[in-house]
Amino acid sequence: MERIPAHPIEPHFVERWSPRAFTGETLTPAEMHRLFEAARWAPSSNNRQPWRFVYGLRGTPAFTAIFDLLVPFNQIWTAQASALIAVFAKTKSDSGEEWRTASFDTGAAWMSLALQAHAQGLITHGMAGILADKMNEALSAPSDWLPQCIVAVGRRGAPDQLPEKLRERENPSDREPLSALVFEGSAAAAVKP
């Protein structure tokens, strides 16, 4: 499927998508740090920068620890990823003040990471199918770090390495039209009777 935006935008927004087939090739810490550097520059409320990342490279105990936090369906295809990243949002300041926008800001950092990966010729696939209730303990994360997702990173592999049901889904997805997402002045039109 060719993705065609309804309005002119930069190509990387429609070229980036979330494949599941990975080559398993090794990534270097330097390649990973470029992704995290891009995320570091994401916008955030009051410059709090609440995003936190715990990562593991393929073949390391850190990778296994994060892999074990995926639901079985996601383990089927992430076994060939080059790296896994557990994404958290720090929800409180060190003095205990609640940060209401922590997840919003962390989403901006994740998008920056995903676009940098795309620019480096890598693919990313974020997953909500995780054992969120076990992430903090398993990864020694403080209790005010709210698990958001786990991201698989690597180079794109051949779809035929995936189980048949997943091969069928190994295509870019479309998006809802702007009319279903954007409302001028009031969201009343979004409410269905």
N, C-alpha and C positions, 0 to 999 in steps of 0.2 A: 504494500500500500504506500502510495506517495502521499506524504503529508503536505497539504497546501494551506498556508495561513490565509485568513480572510482579509488581512491588512498587511502591508509591507513591514516585516520585522527582520532582524538579523538572522541569518541562516542557522546558526548554532542552536537556536531555540527549537526548531523543528527537526533538525538532524539528530539531536540527542534523544535517545530512547533507552529502554531498559531490557536488553537482551538477557537470556539465561545461559547461553552457551559460552563457556570460557575455554581458553587453551590450557590453562594451568601453568603458563610460563611464569617464571620468577620475576617479581618486581623488586626493585632496590629500595632501601630506606629513602634515598634521595628522590625517587619517583613519588613515593608516598608523601614525603614532606612538601613537595610542590602542591599536592592536593590540599594539604592542611594549611599551607600558606595562603592559598586562594580563599579558603574558608575563613581564615583569620581576619580578612579584610571585609567581611560581610557587614552590612549595617546592623545596628542593634540599639535598642532603647537605652538612652543615657550612657551609651558606649559600654554597657555591662559585659558584653561578649559572653553570654551564658553557655555557649556550646562547649561540650567536652567530648573527646573522641578517645576510645581505647581500641587499638588495632592489633592485628596479628597477621604476619606473613605466612603464606602456605608452607606447611612442613614444620611449623614451630608449635610449642605448647600454647602460645597465645592464640594462634589460629584455632586450635582444637577447642580451647576454652570458649571461644566465641561461637564456633560451629555448634557446640553442644547446647547453645541457647536458642537455636533455630527449631521451629516445628519440623517434624519429619518431612513434610512436603518440600520445604525449602532446602533441607539437607540433600535431597536427591540431586539437585542441580548445582548447589554451591560448592560441592566437593572439589570442583575444578577451578574455583576462583583463585586468583593469585593472592588476595588479601581479603580479610573481613574487618569491618569497622563497626564497633558498637557506638551508637550516637546517643548522648545524654543531653538534657537541658538542666543546667544548675538553676534551681527554682528559688533560692534564697541568697541574700547577701551574707557575708561572714557575720554580720550582726543580727541576722535572723529576719530581715525585711523580705517579704514575699515579692518575687519578680513575676508579675502577671504575664509579661510578654516573653518569657523565657522560651517557650516552645515555638512561638512565632519567629523569634530571632534565630533560633537553632535551625528552623526550616530554611531561612535565608542562607545560613552558613552551609547547609547540606546542598542547596542549589549551586552555590559558588563552587563547592567541591566537585559536584557532578559536571558542571560546565568546564572546569579545569581538566578533569579527567578526559572529557570529550576532546578538548584541545590537544591533549597529549596522545590521542589515539587509543585511549582506554575506554572501557565501558564500565558503567556502574548500574547496580540494581538495588534499590532500597526495599526493605521488607518489614512489614508490620507483623508478620507471622513469626513471632519470637516469644520466648518465655520471659516476658518482662518482669514478672515477680521474682525471678531468680538472678537477674542481671547484676544488680548492685552487689550482692554477696559473692557471686561467682567471679566478678571482676574487681573486687575490693573497692567499689565506688561508694562515696559518701551517700548517706540516706537522702540528702536534698538534691541528688542528681536523678532526674526523672528519665527513665528509659524511653527513647523515641522510636528507634528502629535499629536494624543492622543493615549495613551496606556491603554488598559483594563488589569487588573491584578486580579488573584484569583486562586481558586482551580478548577480543571476540573470537570465539571458536565456531566450529561448524555445527549447524543445527542438528545434523544427523547423529550427533553424540547424545542427544537428549532422548528421553522416552517419547514414544509417538505422540501422546497427548500434549506434551510440551512443545514438540516440533511444530504442531499446528498453530501454536500461540507465539511463535518466534518471529513476530512482525511488529513494526511500530503501531501504536494505537492512535486512534483519532481523539479529538477533544470535543466537549460540548460547545455549542455556538455561544458567542458572547451574549446573545439575548437571554440565555438561561443562567448567566453568571453575573451580569453587570446591570445595575439599575440606577437610573438617574433620579436623585432626590428622595426616593422611597422604595422600599423593598416590597410594597403591597402587591405588585404584579407577580412576585415570586410565590405568594401564598395561594395554594390551590384550594378551592372550596371542598 
